[in-house]
Amino acid sequence: MLEHLTRLAHDRAPARRAELLAAIIDLYRAAGARAEASLGPLFADIVRQLLPELPAPQQAGVATRLAELATAPHALVLEFAAFGGVIGDAMLRGAVALSDDDLVDLARRVDEDGLLAIAARVPLSERMSDALVALGGARLCRAVAANRSARLSPQCLARIVASCGAGSAADVRPPAEILAFPVGHGAERRRLGEPLGAVIPWPKAMSQPLTAPASPVAAAIAAIASSDRMLEVAMLLAAHAGLPPELVSRLIARPDPSLLAVLCRAASVPPATFSVIARIRGRRFGHPLSETLAVEAAYDELTEAEARETLGSVKALQKKA
């Protein structure tokens, strides 16, 4: 091993330098926590000198390796996290040595790309989600909403809604591809709750552009639903409808999608977004595609006036309970 490292040290080719640095990181990892006190300063000096000199493709791989090192010198990780570029992105996105206190401080100092890197961390704590959406606009809020590991507080969801309302249609479009699907030939439109038809093949996605969500709440639901976050969808629908989140979560978790459709239509959720929600539910309940398509078709026919009237009856029953 020592002979191999010596040969790498004498070769100044970028690929060999990257290989040398990766080997040094692996050796430091193998030494364990006991190496931090005795070898930490020397290790930090070597990495500090070599890593920034590598070309970007090699930087990315080595920086990711360093970010995954739990015993990496804390001061070095903090320094590189504020470095910017490929190195900073790798540290902000994945450095296990960074605490929430470190990240909150860094979030105040890095640019938008740095904030987006923090928003991609897995997991992302509730504290960090709150801090990020308080700092950023629609793009950053969308990134937080798209992180399936992120814990979202009610305050965080409220900020996401407010941010979606402040941006343009392009800013609030959800990160995942949400497409409207046509009803297959032979599938009849029906009202929610009516009998279902036969299973039909998956249709191919239509290529026409989507219209923007009709309200900030609908935009936030689109961003969150595209990341399969049904609990957060329920929280947003509950807040919009003025119903307890626990009640809404319990009711929309039932196989019958009627109340979910009413809540979504009352919140001006467009059919394309409801299609995403319906398909997530369909997969969870093991429903045939024909049932999901029929639910989507019924949603197209449901008016906001009908939805608000039904929602009023639900709220009246809730008050009597």
Disulfide bonds with the S-S distance in Angstrom:
none
